[in-house]
Amino acid sequence: MGLTPDEVLRARAAFDENAAEILRLAVERGLISPVEADTAISRAHREVTQTADGTPPPVIEVLTASGVLDQGTLADLARELGLPSDHAPTWAGSDGERGPEAFDMPPVSDWDRYRIIDFIGRGGMGDVYKARDPRLGRFVALKFLRRDTPEIVHRFLREARVQARIDHDNVCQVYEVGEVQGHPYIAMQYIAGGSLKEISDLLSITDKVTIMVDVADALHAAHQAGLIHRDIKPANILVERDHEGSWRPYVVDFGIARDVEGRDVTISGTVLGTPAFASPEQVRGDVGHLDRRTDVYSLGATIYWFLTDRAPYEGGYPEVLAGIMEREPIPPHRIRTEIAVDLETITLKCLEKEPARRYPTARAVSEDLRRFLAGEPITARPATLAYKLGKRIRKNRGLTAAAVAVLVAFAAVVGYAARSNFQARRQAAIAQELLVRANEIDEMVRITAMMPLHDRRAEEAQIGRRLTEIEERTSRLGRLGFGPGHYAIGRGYLALQRYPEALHHLQLAEESGYRTPGVAHSLGLVLGRLYEAGLQRANQFADEAVRDAYRRDIESRYREPALAYLRDSGASQLEAAAYAEGLIAFYERRYPEALAKARIAAVQASWLYEARKLEGDIYLALGAEDRFRGDYDRALANLDLAGAAFAAAADIARSDATVYDGNCARWIQVLETEVRRGDPAPTTFSSALAACTLALDVNPDRADAHERLASLHWRWADVVHDRGGDPRPHLDHATQSARRAIELDPESATAHAVLGGALTVAGLYELAQGEDPRPTLDAAIASLDAALARNPGLVLAHDDLGYAWERIARYELGAGLDPRPSLERAIASFDRAIQLNPAYSNAHNNRGIALWRRAYYELKSGIDPQPTLDEALDAFAIATTINPNYANAYANRGLTYRTKALALLERGADPTPWLELARDSLDRALEINPSIFWAYPERSGVEILAARWAMRIGQSSDSYLQAAATAADQALAANPQNAAGYQTAAEVHRWRAEWLRSLQRDPQHDIAAGRRLAARALELNPSLANAMVTDAALQLLQAEVTAAPGPRGRLIAEARVTLDRAAQLNPLLADETSALRDRADLILQQ
């Protein structure tokens, strides 16, 4: 039995959709061109219509016959899309859908991050499951990819990034993106409800309008974030009950959304979105003109359906498309008489064929809906008789009954055309005038750049005055001059390398409808420069997770739209085509091709120094990637090549700051590479300083150049401090440069963050010198708070803020104060950093350090520290899981194990198991990075505890004390200015003296050596109370072996004074000082 006519139409629609999907993916893969895809679609359509009964054959069979691709490739593409890949007809079944499939079990097992509870459904790219997040105690919806080719993964993650950009209560939130057991996933808000269709019959018209107000507001938020949904329909609006029992809607499925400024690879004629709710421009395949009003149309179609229980156009696929293109929808009140006229007017205004006659924004829709609910007049008005008649005339031009109207309309059109023609000529003349001015500015900037190295501020002030003249001219010209004027202004700011201002004006030009290749090219260059600046900053991040997250952000914000604009425009009038092609290849990380194009451009236009700079930027990117892989020799080789390219650019343009910026970034990378290799050279820092200073010679008023200089001094101060040197001169330079950057750009979050980081290192140095660091650290906290006020998403600033609070707590702990309030603030900052980026291992490590300090305070205060120590160990475990080579996290874990052992020893219990774990962790840390100087005293401390336990149970301590002495010597060799290292070395001699004394052997040598080391520790840090306790213990040992009463009495008296001073400085040492006072009393009695 054959199919009914309606079934045939649905079969053809399914065929067309599947064929278009397969060919779209083929175009995305670069397997065929869009033209070839269009040809194949046309041929396939002819094949379908020529069959005997009109039913289509299998898609793969028809497309193979078209010769566009071979059968195997087409089948693979179909499988990736979840479409039939064999020769079965795609229309099997009366509803044009595939037969049921058995859904797979969850793709992962034994996963501690989420507990999968139930299968929810299947989407276009993935399967969705209900799961529970045990950490936060909430349900989530987990979406897993069914296929994981690079292209599909990119589209999948793009969907998550797109949706995560929207912050609105009625948009389904994205919590996390990740990969587990090889399966990419998105964790989203779980909505415990259903779609609009499931509740439609339960609602009054007022309830429905209230819901659609929220939907329109959510859609407006997406538009404000720069996105067009393109598939608004009832199935993509989910609802659930809120705590008050009202229905709350959520807009979901941004899978085919795009940036407002973006470009798509789309087969012409392919319908984007669901046909029944698609706009006329989508049905036409006019993807270049989709904007916010496209979503307004689909929103209106959804409101129409919600009110009437039917779509605006129904029937087979061709009838629906024809209706959208040609017919007006049936007025809603004819379907349901209770629908008010105003509500119908709002709905039909959304559904206008011409985008210009719709509401301009989704917010305008929501505001009119609110007016309707409040009983106020709406802004929309029904279409006038003249407008309706005009549409009739356009559809029935041959009707004699409309002859008079046609003549009137014709006269109006002639007048309009003449006026439009005049306006077009006028705008062309204006554009030419303003373009000449923009070209003059370009030439001035290029001539200035090619002059000998000098301060360019005078020339840039002159150029600024010319830009002001163009702005005034643009304002006087009004609407006709708006687009060309802002293009010229944007070009000027681009030439001046003031990229945010350039972007603003160029976007104004484009949004006004002035979309020329020159505008596109300039936008591509501006966005590309912003991407390059972000890339240089990303390459300074040591943490891979932070670096990758930052890169993804700047790629979506800058790189992707830059590529789209550059592809649309080709080369500009002033630059070789090869240069534009090289930029595209560079942004797409096709480095060999980018290098080749840059060199061709340099040959074609010897004056084009930007081509040489591009070559340097490419080698700079290659050097960064080598460094992150640990191939330091290759990294330095590529950075040398970058230096040669930047030097060649500087030979042409000796006064272009961006060339020196590139060389500054190169030297900073060289320094970072040497730091990672463990051999940073002072000459490298000097070279970096000279390169970064040259950029300021060109223009001392550039905030970003001061930021880079501040970061360089801050980084080198850290190196100097770790080596035991005095970092203060570099910290002074860092804070001066950061403050100058803030003076020039008060809203720069980066400048405030750099100032806070430098002040934190200054506070750390003061702490090591025995000074009170709190005033300096308070200033650091104020700067970091200022950075976060300007950019709350700065993960590193949250981490640095926590670190500053943790340093305050360290001082408080050393002074016997309660550090817990400061530690709670530190932990809160680390938690915020982790919330923003759960894969940021440094924040987990720092959180563990803060917990350890709290546990140490608890131990010294008589509180059980074990629960807090366990929590600290959990934090270090997460850090080392994220980064298995994180040396500092292993060292801190060893410190925590040692503290567990100390707690047991002080209770008289065997600490050996924890000491073994401490040894393993510290050894692993020093194996990864032998330059962690503070790990050696901790390693020595482990062996001292082992020696003390051995003495307590009557075993030999000799081997433990020898190991402790070795580690102490390594500590002093790594940092000869570290007071804690000398104190630890003194402790080794103290306990060796105790051991020798117990064996009735002479401890005098160790007593003398220990006291010398304790004195050196107090010389470096006069407030180091622990060193005072060690010295007092050695004095009492000396007293015990001194026979003469006079010298013995003086030693005991000195020890008591020292103990009193230690207890005063740090009351938390009360147990140790009290025990030693008792020992002094016992010696006197003897």
TORMARDO-485271 format. One record per residue (C-alpha): x, y, z negated. Coordinates in pm, whole numbers, plus 50000, padded with zeros to 5 digits. Example, Ala and Ser with C-alpha at 12.3 -4.5 7.8 and 13.67 -1.06 7.14 Angstrom:
% residues 2
512304955049220513674989449286
END
This chain:
% residues 1086
500005000050000501485034050101501875065149893499195091749866499915125650030500555141049689502965113249598504815118649926505235155549844506575147249499508935121449650510255147449892510725172349607512695146549407514785138849714515575175849771516485181549407518785151149386520505159049715521075195149607522515184249272524975159949434526125185449690526435213049429528825191049228530765183249546531185220649609532315226549249534915199049291536225214949610535325184049812533245203850061532495240150135529135257150065528565259150442529065221550479526645216350190524005237950356524395218850683524025185650503520895197750319519275208850648520065175850821518815155550525515555175050524515035167850895515685130750832512985129950564510325147550768510915124651068510255091650885507155072350986505135078850672506985109750551508595092050254512315098750206514925070950222517605068049950519605100149896523025083549927522035067150254520895100050412523885120350288526325093450405524725094550750525225132350759528975126250754529615151750480531275126350246531795088850233529345066050053531685057849760532365094349678528665103049696527815073849467530435085149213529015120349213525505107049167526595085348873528255115148704524985134148729522975105048594521205100548929520615067949117523875057349283522685026949480520445024449786517165023849597514755051749699514995080949458511195084949465510335050849317507365054449082504305075249123505725105048933509005107549116511065098248809513475069948751512385039348563513065037348191516595030348070517705014647745519385042847551522855034547427523755031847062525535062346912528865065947094530935067446772531105047446453532835050446114532745088446138533005107145810532205141645956528545134246036526195105245963524055097746269520465090046172518315087446483518175092246859516295124146961516395125347338518385127847658519305160247835520895168548165524435161148054524175143447722522305123947458521075141347143520985125546795519755136546457522595135446204523465147145854526435168945760527595155145422529895184745356527175211145378524215188845300522145197245606520735180445914522205188146255521485178946615524525162446776524825163447154527275138747310528365138147673527375107547871530175114148118533545129848045535225141048365537135173948322534495192848519531615178848317533445185147989534065221048099530355226248175529395209647847531695231247636530685261947835527075255747732528175255847366530265287347404527445305247584524875296647317527295304447031527695340047161524085348147068523375357946708519605357146664517225339146429515205325546723518095311046920519225276046827522575279946651525755261746754527705251346446530705233246587532325219846904534745190846888535805156747000535655123946811536955090446929537325105047277533745118347293533145156047321530235168047108528295199047007526805202146658523695224046666520895235246441518365207246389514825219046460512295197646279509395203246517508505200446882507945220547195505265246547268503255220447455502795199747141501235227846937499465248047207496025234147128496415242446757496945279546804494795310246852495675335947115497005358546840499255330546714500565324547065501325361247124503125363246789505345334046891506105349547229507165382247059509925362746885510845344747207511145377747394513335392047117515595361247132515855364747507516775401547466519565391147225520915367647492520845396047745522625418847499525325392147469525745394147846523855362347937520985352748167519195320648065517725312648412515555283948287512995298248043510035274348029507835258347759510135227947726513045250847634511175267247346511055245347035509055253646724509065243946357507225255046046509005280345825508745281445444505555302445471503875277645702504175299646012505525286946341509065298346424510205294346786513755287346904515115292547255517335263047353519245248047646521615274147785523075247748014522615268048334522945302448179525555325448321527325357748229525605388748359528945397248524529655361148633529565343348967528305308449048529215282549307525695274949428524335260149747522235286149921518585276549914518945255649597516395264749330518025273948997515735266348705512455247148688510355254849003507005261548833508625288348611511265301248855511275336748988510915345449358514605354449378515535320349235513275302749482514945322149765518345310649634519355347149601521715339849312523715371549367520765392649249519675373548941519585395948635517625401248313514425406048509514745370448638514285358548280511445383648234509595366348520510085331748367509025345848029505825358548192505225324648355505625308348013503195333247854500735326148140500995288748074500685293647697497515314047736495815293848012497265258647967498455259148330501415273048522500885303648745501085281149052500185244449065500185217049325502945198949508506475211949529505925231249856502695246549728504395258549410507275274349601504905290349854502765304349574505745319849397506895335749721503605346549877500525345449652499405364349345498565342449044494955338448939494285365148673494375347548332490945360448222489345341448510490695309248358489955318347996487505346747955488625354547598492015367047723492075404947679492725428047973495835443147809497315408747748496635399448110498275431848225501425424148025501585389048168501055399548529503615427548501506195401348409505135381248717505585408748974507285396349293509575426549303512025427649009511835465748998508115463948910508615440248619509535450648267513185461348277514095441347964512745413747745512685438847460510165459647658507965428447683508145422047308507345458347231504225457947450503155424847294503545440846951501425470347064498765446047177498795428346839498585461746657495685473546872497745501947017497855512447386500355492547592502805508647836502065485048125499345494248371497475472348619498655474648979497005503749165494695499549461497305515349691499925490649578497585460849622496595473449964500215477650062500885441549975497885430450177499075450650475502515435550459500985400450458498355407550730499965432450966497855421251261494475428551105492675456951284490685464350970493875477350814494955497951113494475531950949496235520550637499075507250850499455540951026499505559350696501975534650554504095537350868504285575150836505315571650475507935545550563509375568050838509665596650592511185574350330513665559550578514765594150690515215604950332517055572550246519315576750549520215612150443520865600750086523065572250209525145596050420525345620450130526485593249888529085580850138530525615950161530585619249782532235585249748534895595050002535625627549816535935610049479537945581549626540495606649758540815620649404541235585849259543935577749516545755609849423545785598849059547095564449161549915580649356550805603949067550945574748823553115554049060555525582749125555775589448750556465552548684559295552148939561075582048786564025576548547563085565248198561395594148021558495604147798555445604148028553025621947800553185654847991552335638048323549605617248161548085648648009547965663948356546315632448493543885633648203542855668848305542195656148658540005628648519538065654748322537485673648647536155642148811533845635948514532475671448541532025667548917530225634548864527885650348611526995678748850526315654649139523665636048941522305602449056524085601949393527475607349235527015584448935528365551949086531225566249296532155590049013532475563648745534395541648990536905569949044537165576348668537615539148601540365537948864542125566648689542035550148348543225517748507546215536048651546925550848306546755515548158543905526147928541985494447994538985496847756538035531047898538585518448253536335488348189533565510448050533445533548353533785505848612530915486848451528795518248460529535521248834528565485248901525445486248685524255516748879524225495449196527525508249333529005473849405531865477749651534915455149698536985482649538534845482149223535085444149205538845444849255539355471348988537155452248741539165420948815542435439348745541175455248422539785422848283542965405248389545135430248203543015425747891543395388147930547185391447963547365412647646545285386847461547495358847594550605375547456548945377947117547785341747132551355330247203552465345246870550185322246669552105292946526548965273246439547775253846743544095254546643544065292446599545975296946923543605274747122540495290846971541815325547053542675314747406539205300547463537695333247345539755355447576539245331347865535465334247840535525371847775538195382548022539735355748240536615339848390534935372748493538315386048615538695356048845535165360348979535745397049061539125391049220537765363049439534875385149550537095414449641540345401649789543295425649781542945462749722544105489649960547215496449752548395461149685549515432149901546975404749946549535379749818549655398449486545905394649430546145357949526549055354049284547035369549001544205345049063546615315549062548265328648742544975332148557544025296948669547425283948543548515272748887551985285448808554025272449107551555287649353551405319849151555205322949161555265317449536552585344149593554315369049363557575364949554555805368949889554155400749764557505414449645558975408549991555955422850175555905454349960559305461349805557835490749611555265468149441557005463649106553805447148973554745416349178558065413648992556275418648662553795391348758556745368048815557995376548466554545370648315554405336248478557785325948337556685340148002553595317348006555735287348106558155294747821555295296247570553925262647683557405246947660557825260847307554495246947191555525212647326558815214547134561015216447449563045245747320565885244047574563485245447865561545273247695564675294547663565585287648027562165299948147562405330147919565755338848077564075337948419561325360448281563995384948168565505386348517562065393248670561255420848419564675436248483563935436448858560605453548790562295479148565564805486948840561855499149051559605513648779561895526548507559075545148332556275519448330555565508747973553935475748072557235463048214558905469547879555905454247701556545422247896560225421847806559345429247442557015399147442559785378347600562315386447327559735379747056559185345447213562935339247218563055347846847560095324746768561765296546963564975300746765563025301646437561355268746527564735254346614566085266046279568725290146414567275325246454570105348946546570335385246428571445394446781568115381246913566215403546672568335433246780567585426147147563865422947073563935455546879565655473647167563165459947425560105468847218561435503847146561775511447520558005509647560557705537447301560295558047486557835559347777554915569547554555345572447176551585575547133550645539847230549085522246933549565487247075553325492847114553575503046747551585471846654554095449746838557015467246670555375462746328554785425746395558425421246501559795437246181557295417545970558385384746129562085392146086561525402945723560045368445661563155351945809565495373945603563545366945285563595329445343567375331145383567775349345054568415383745202566825417245129563795421545360562895456445239564415476645526562455456045780559305457645570559635495445553559875496745933556915472845966554655493445740555715526245907554945512446255551625497546143550575530345980551495549246295549365524946500546435531046263546935568546290546725565646670543865540546670542035539646334539635512646460542375487646550541715456646339545095442646447547015472646313545295470345973545945432745962549645436946045549995463345773548325439745525550615411045624553775432045588552685444845247552015409045136555605399145219556785430145031554785418944728556275384144754559775399044746558925420244441557615388944270560895370844338562785400044182560735398043862558775429743937555015434443911553795430244272550155438544205550155474944328551735464144658549435434144692546405455644612547395477944904547785446945122544295435545025542835469745107544445468545455543195433445522539705442845406539845472145650540855448345932537955425045854535495453845833536405461546194536525425446311534995399846070536035371446301539805375646250540685341446113544295350646036543225381445841540955360345618543875336445562546295364845485543745380245249543525347545058547325345445054547575380344900545125370744623547045338344567550295358044526548605379544260547525347644086551115334844100552295366043921549505362943664550425326643600554075336143546552995363543304550735340543103547545357343229544405339443341544795336243722541425320143787539465351343902542185359344156542315323044265538555322144320538855351944553541725335244733539765302944777536725322344905538915338745173540415305445276536935290245292535815318245525538805312045751537955274945756534305282645830535365303346131537855276846248537605242946073540715230946259542955258446114545365237145912547115266645746543935277345567543425241945432547025241545309546715275645142543445265044983545295235244835548015258044694545405279644521543775248744371547175236144250547825269044072544455266443901545295230943794548685241843657546955268743450544515242443322547405219443228549125246743028545835257342867544865222942740542245216743010542215184143207543775193843543543145160743721539855169843902541375202044038544565183944138542485158244326540665186144509544015201544603545215168044738542065165944952542875199945104546445189345186545155156945338542905176645575545825199245670548115170145754545345152045940544845182346163548615186946203550625155246125553865175446144552845202345897555925202445674554685228145419551505208345355553525176845280555765196845047552785211544863551265176944834554525165444674554355194644430550805184144335551825147944281554695160244059552205180243851550095148943804553235131043687554065159543444550585157843291551025120643226554545125143086553375151442840550715126642719553345099442683552025079242981554045063943264554325089343549556235066043786553475059544048552865096844097556605103644110556935078644395554185096544589555835130044519559175117244652557575103944970555735136345041558705159344977561045137145179558575137545469558405175545451562195179545456562505153945734560205175345952561745208745851564975208445647564885246445616562005247245361564265259945083561665258644805561045221344861564525212444733563925225344376560655206044375562505174844490565015180144211562175184843963560735150644057564035133843965564275153643639560865140143534561985104943629565135109743416563105122043118560815091643140563805068243165565315084042850561995080442670561795042842740565505036942673566685032443030569585048843213568875083343357572125085743546570875077743899567915101243865570095129743740572535124744027569645126744278568345157844099571775174244120572015166944492568625182844561569515213044344572745218444540570735216944864568335242944725571145267544653572745261244992569415267945168568795300644980571575313544754569375342344633566485321144502566235324544123564025293444095566765272844261569305283143994566825276443717566195241343852569955234943877570295246343515567535221743416569535193243574572495201643349570205205443047568815170343080572205155543168573495171142847570535155842657571365122042816575065124242725574195135442372571975104642330574945083042435577245100542184579255114942473580515150642512577875173142682579975205142666580675207043042576985204243135575955228842865578375255042995577475248843360573745250143282574055283043093575975298843381573215288443624570455300943393572255334243361572445337043741568695329743766567975357743517570315381043699568235375944015564905376843830565095391543478561475381843408561855344643483560625330743152561295294443251564995302443291564975317342938563485285142799566165264642978568915287242843567515285042488567415246942509571065246542618571975270142331570365246142084572245216842237575455236842193574505243241831573975205941769577525197941879579105227841703580485218941358581285254041227578285268941044578935304641161578965298141536576145273241494573985299241319574685325441585573665300941862570415292741685569625329541627570305337741993568125308642102565245321241888565505356042035565495341242385562455319842302560585349642161561305368942480560105339642697556875335742497556255373042524556715372442901554615341042952552345329242671551535297942874554995284742773553885283242409554165245342386557755244942514558885274642303557205260841990558875226842031562285243342070561715265141760560955233541564564195218841696566085249841580564625245741231565675209341227569265218241325569445243341041568195217240797570875193440915
END
